[in-house]
Structure formats: C-alpha cells, structure tokens
C-alpha cells in the first residue's frame, strides 16, 4: 500500500527557495574569501581559475583579487 504524499504548498516552496538562495550567497562569499586567501598566499590567478574549475571567469577572479567584488 502506497501513501500519496501531499505536494508542498507555495509557501513551503518559497521558504525552500529562499533558504537555497541564502545558502548560495554564503557559498559565494566563502569562495570569494578563499580566492583572496589563495591569492594573498601567492597563487597565480590562472591557477585559481583552474582550481575553481572555471566556475567563474578570469575577469571575475581578477575583480575579486583587486577588491572590486
């Protein structure tokens, strides 16, 4: 016997979406801090871009290390 689950309400879906966006922002800020830390320790920008698997472009990483982001 299977029980049919009630789909989540719009309110629940919005709450989940907001939590996910907050988590994404926290992850973005942590990655920015990590990039700045690695750059300050002497890692080259090209190596940073490879290290983050090209999640962000060379130009965006350049802005991060210059403090523009």
C-alpha positions in Angstrom: 0.0 0.0 0.0 1.4 3.3 -1.0 0.5 6.6 0.6 0.0 9.5 -1.6 2.1 12.5 -0.5 0.6 15.9 -0.5 2.7 18.3 -2.7 4.3 21.1 -0.8 2.5 24.4 -0.6 3.7 27.5 -2.4 4.7 28.9 1.0 6.9 25.9 1.7 8.4 26.1 -1.8 9.2 29.8 -1.4 10.7 29.1 2.0 12.9 26.4 0.5 13.9 28.7 -2.4 14.9 31.5 0.0 17.0 29.1 2.1 18.7 27.9 -1.1 19.4 31.4 -2.2 20.8 32.3 1.2 23.0 29.1 1.1 24.2 30.1 -2.4 25.1 33.6 -1.2 27.0 32.1 1.8 28.9 29.7 -0.6 29.7 32.6 -3.0 31.1 34.7 -0.2 33.1 31.8 1.1 34.5 31.2 -2.3 35.5 34.8 -2.7 37.3 34.7 0.7 39.0 31.5 -0.4 40.2 33.1 -3.6 41.5 36.1 -1.8 43.3 33.9 0.7 45.0 31.8 -2.0 45.9 34.9 -4.0 47.4 36.6 -0.9 49.4 33.3 -0.3 50.9 33.7 -3.8 48.7 31.6 -6.0 48.5 32.9 -9.6 45.1 34.0 -11.0 45.3 31.4 -13.7 45.9 28.6 -11.1 43.0 29.9 -9.1 40.7 29.8 -12.1 41.8 26.2 -12.8 41.4 25.4 -9.1 37.8 26.6 -9.0 37.1 24.5 -12.2 36.3 27.7 -14.2 33.1 28.3 -12.2 33.9 32.0 -12.6 35.8 33.7 -15.4 39.3 35.1 -15.4 37.9 38.6 -15.4 35.7 37.9 -12.4 38.6 36.4 -10.5 40.7 39.5 -11.4 38.0 41.7 -10.0 37.9 39.6 -6.8 41.6 39.8 -6.1 41.6 43.6 -6.8 38.8 44.0 -4.2 36.2 45.1 -6.8 33.8 42.4 -5.8 
